[in-house]
Amino acid sequence: MTTRSPILIVGSVAFDDLELPSGTFKDTVGGSATYAAFAASTFSEVRVVAVVGDDFPQDVLAVMETRGIVTKGIERVSGKTFRWAGRYDADLASRTTLDTQLNVFADFKPKIREEQRGTPLVLLGNIHPTLQSDVLDAMSGPDLVVADTMNFWITGESEKLGKLLARAHVLIINDEEARQLSGIHNIRRAAADICKRGPHTLIVKRGEHGALLFDETGIFAVPGYPLEEVVDPTGAGDSFAGGFIGYLATHLGRGAKLQPAERARLMRTAMLYGTATASRCVEGVGTSRIQTLVSGDVDARVAQIRSLFELP
Amino acid sequence: MTTRSPILIVGSVAFDDLELPSGTFKDTVGGSATYAAFAASTFSEVRVVAVVGDDFPQDVLAVMETRGIVTKGIERVSGKTFRWAGRYDADLASRTTLDTQLNVFADFKPKIREEQRGTPLVLLGNIHPTLQSDVLDAMSGPDLVVADTMNFWITGESEKLGKLLARAHVLIINDEEARQLSGIHNIRRAAADICKRGPHTLIVKRGEHGALLFDETGIFAVPGYPLEEVVDPTGAGDSFAGGFIGYLATHLGRGAKLQPAERARLMRTAMLYGTATASRCVEGVGTSRIQTLVSGDVDARVAQIRSLFELP
């Protein structure tokens, strides 16, 4: 298909200070919406809804625009941009948050511009579930809603998260979050429980071990691609979500009504693309790799991932 | 093919006291050779080399014999059988060793019977690497040597383990052991390092996340099968090894000389069978499930695992 539906992405745009085994990198551009937008822009037009302070450089927005990312929805307000600082251990297996300054992100209220209300695909990054619902209220019935969340909202805002889940088609979380959300340790029964709350598809991310997809037709597993060198794991999860919804944007037209089998195949293939996009992201520091990604890079990695589970 | 080559399995036969969420089970029969032998006996004739004390019940050996397991090589000596006691946490995610009594296993010296010297496939369970080498010295050049080991020998007997590795065709270890053995955290580079020491194939077990295979032709990944209920994880790794070598026994004739591509395909398919066999093992307490396993059970699980990575 030659469909290229636009994608609305809501989330954070930030400055990250990264302490990596390869060196310390100050003031790199990060945030969930940034990574997801760069990832998705490899596939289709992306419209970002976020907030930055008056310290945020205009030239980063210009780089986004050259990738087909519409930055009109990135509100600039007085104050400082969200800032995160983290240190990775020597083998990149774990990280410690050194500092979090919400700054202007603390009062973020996503504003959907009139011309963006009809965007058919929406990726709701990890923000307060009420704000995620507000975004959907402002939209004119998107065809596909993909949501992310985290333990903080699962434990603190379970009722509001429940309302959001009832309106999401796809939920992307990690295995610990799936266990926490359902209160069930067994991942298969946890998934069945979560899918009863709304999403037709649940994707459980498992870091280097890849990801599992659960839907009414069954289970699909994509292994993580064992890279010879991981440079910086920051943004891998957001790049996965961006690559996932990006692939779908090239296959879902406006008003798409899919049969379960057709949907199952699309979602599974999108998971391959999400995994490939994430594994490209971690090849460079910060957004350096994801912001220069072309579809050939993703296609080549998809082929490498497929070879992991094809019998010769 | 209708080949059914016999398999020699060396390892421990033990009594296990298991504290599981579902209850406490005393004096269950366990041990690496027991699990691997029951697993492999689903595929072909198995010859066990092990030691038990005079407290070991004859009827357990009789059960083995009904499965085509030759127990003549299980030496009975004066004293008590190896005993292990462990407690699993509520979600079976981790376990604590409560007691280990080596008993007669402390002085175990595998003795290869004259009629077993020519056995074409050998599985060397996790015992002292010098004893593993002694077994190979006593054999008349087996076609396939699959070895297991553990962190205890990796750190304490690295030189002797090095000599054993030079004679093994396949090494099966977990990811932590692979990192420890190579001194390299990145699993892909760790695998490349280990394969330079002898084995043409390295299998890295990752528990519920499945396993990775590395050889000169590339990498193969098999996801763990997400069961709705795991009853007892004890023996999963040994059942994996037993199912793996069992499958190969049905495809490798005496004196088999395989081309790399043919070998790669066989090893990958064997990994699917190992994974399937292990996932059957954990459906019951101790050896209860693995000792009644029939090939149809394994084939059905292989099909379920394959469906995890097939696009509909």
Interface residues (C-beta under 8 A of the other chain):
Chain A: A90 D91 A93 H185 N186 I187 R188 R189 R206 E208 H209 G210 L212 T217 G218 I219 F220 A221 V222 P223 P226 L227 E228 E229 V230 A261 A264 R265 R268 T269 S307 L308 F309 L311 P312
Chain B: A90 D91 A93 H185 N186 I187 R188 R189 R206 E208 H209 G210 L212 T217 G218 I219 F220 A221 V222 P223 P226 L227 E228 E229 V230 A261 A264 R265 R268 T269 S307 L308 F309 L311 P312
